[in-house]
Amino acid sequence: MDFEALATECRSAAFRESLIASPVWTQAAETITDYVHQLKTQIQSAESAAGTRNLMQDADAAGEDDDGLSYTFHVNGKHPTAESLQQDFSAPKPVVADIDRTSGHVEAVTAVFRFLRNACAACSANQDACRDAGLIKQAHDVVMHCCLLADVEDEALKGRVVLLAQVVLQFCVNAVTSNTTSQATAWELFFPDDFQKILVECHQYRKVVAFAVALILNCVNSSGTDDFKIEEVAARRVDLVCARNLVITILHRCMAKPPQSSESDTSSPSELHIDDEDPAFEWICMLFALLFRGSHAKDLYNAVGAHMLSKLWSRVTPEQLIFLRMFTMWAVSTPQSTLPATIQEDTRTKQPLPEGTFEFVKSTWTYIITGGDEDRPEEADEVRKKVWFELENEAKVMLLDVLGELTVGINTRLNADGARELLLSLLQELQRVWELGRQSTTTMNTRAAASTIQPQTNGDPFRYRSGLIRVIGNLSFRHTDHQDLVRNEGYLPLFLNHCNIDETNPMIREWSLVALRNLCEGNEANQSYINALRPQGMDAASTTTLDKAKMRADIGKDGNVKLTKKDGQSDDE
């Protein structure tokens, strides 16, 4: 049977529907079984030879004492090198006796699955027929076999094997789309170990990773209305969240190495990067977006955290940092949330926040900025502390980015106690970094000629204060209790002190002015408080900066902050 021709014909929806009662499904299953058996025969000798050698070596060492808790490694050569050790500890590569014959078998199986992939597109009857014929089970077996053959030394054969894996996974994706019965079948076959194996063994093949993640996504996504099926899908989502190793592996697949093949004419840097045009990255983003919308952010974050027996000094693991990057991209992707709080008049048009999301962000933020080291191991060396400190710094900046988006129109999204707790933590943190900056001997808040921005290893990270002030301003927008809290706790002068230019905190002057407006709008007590501060001036550093620019800061009757030239000419800010 010419499966390539059938695959072409399947582009027609009418032709796909005509195959429902056809015996083609049984014929496809028989063809796959025959060719897969021949493929296994081609590599059986290599596996057997490797197994025989290991058995002989183990038999020679059988006389040695073994307490059952150790591992035995067989190293060739009296003077092993790094390269030889890598070869000794690596799994043996499959050896194929007849490359041409094996390539023909691989192409034949690819043609069958290409037909099946096209036949299942938007056709639930064909999906059911494939499942009933055992083709999903066969697809699983073929993909796992491809994981072994992908290490073959012949590059041409390797390319055909990778293509086969891609087509088979595409078939699986089409076969389970909006079909909960097929989803359950595929989930039982692949989850979790075989999904893990595919993502590990084929990590350098981005399309294989993409379709593997797409299969996971389709298995935990359903548009049906049946309550029982919805519960099944929800249970699979919970299983995925609890599969810690699989979730971590998926996160690691976000980090893609540049291609090393001859397809790239220019040399690529060796460091890791995230490519938002990469198909694998796109599918991973969609998978996590689905889980975030299902209120699984907190459980996922905890799942990828350090083990309870770990003595990691940092409050953020590298995996949690990658997770927060993913979460931040999702949280800031809402177009209408990019405007400042002063412009966001109607918050009713915003999409409802998934339950527990804001509480997760708030509690994570509060934990990371906790003072004291009681929860940290004492034996951590200083070099490791610096690395871990940077993890926490990056996490704090990302959480502020998220809070800056989520606090637009926050009055309708967060309970009063939660908002008050968050506001207090932000104010205390802003006060802390402000005092730390004043104690520093380095000039941090003025623009110096020919200056360069240095990493803030021991101080606040880049754009940290800007983020703090932005969120505080959002929380104070038309919220009298929050406005009064800032004044009663003595934090109002902080915002006047930040109405300057700081190269390590872009937009800090603008966000400070927005925050001052939000704090003073409709609040005469705050306006009077700031007016009372005017004769005293601001702090010495800010006053010096304004004097050099021949400017002064004034608060108008409307609560707006104005920078006025000393010669009388005024520029409204």
Secondary structure as GFF3:
##gff-version 3
##sequence-region A 1 573
A	DSSP	alpha_helix	3	9	.	.	.	ID=ss1
A	DSSP	alpha_helix	13	18	.	.	.	ID=ss2
A	DSSP	alpha_helix	24	60	.	.	.	ID=ss3
A	DSSP	alpha_helix	82	89	.	.	.	ID=ss4
A	DSSP	alpha_helix	99	119	.	.	.	ID=ss5
A	DSSP	alpha_helix	124	132	.	.	.	ID=ss6
A	DSSP	alpha_helix	135	149	.	.	.	ID=ss7
A	DSSP	alpha_helix	155	176	.	.	.	ID=ss8
A	DSSP	alpha_helix	180	190	.	.	.	ID=ss9
A	DSSP	alpha_helix	193	201	.	.	.	ID=ss10
A	DSSP	alpha_helix	206	219	.	.	.	ID=ss11
A	DSSP	alpha_helix	227	242	.	.	.	ID=ss12
A	DSSP	alpha_helix	244	252	.	.	.	ID=ss13
A	DSSP	alpha_helix	279	293	.	.	.	ID=ss14
A	DSSP	alpha_helix	297	303	.	.	.	ID=ss15
A	DSSP	alpha_helix	318	331	.	.	.	ID=ss16
A	DSSP	three_ten_helix	335	338	.	.	.	ID=ss17
A	DSSP	three_ten_helix	347	349	.	.	.	ID=ss18
A	DSSP	alpha_helix	357	368	.	.	.	ID=ss19
A	DSSP	alpha_helix	382	406	.	.	.	ID=ss20
A	DSSP	three_ten_helix	410	412	.	.	.	ID=ss21
A	DSSP	alpha_helix	416	439	.	.	.	ID=ss22
A	DSSP	alpha_helix	464	475	.	.	.	ID=ss23
A	DSSP	alpha_helix	480	488	.	.	.	ID=ss24
A	DSSP	alpha_helix	492	497	.	.	.	ID=ss25
A	DSSP	alpha_helix	508	520	.	.	.	ID=ss26
A	DSSP	alpha_helix	524	533	.	.	.	ID=ss27
A	DSSP	three_ten_helix	534	536	.	.	.	ID=ss28
A	DSSP	alpha_helix	540	548	.	.	.	ID=ss29
A	DSSP	beta_strand	551	555	.	.	.	ID=ss30
A	DSSP	beta_strand	561	565	.	.	.	ID=ss31
A	DSSP	beta_strand	570	572	.	.	.	ID=ss32
###
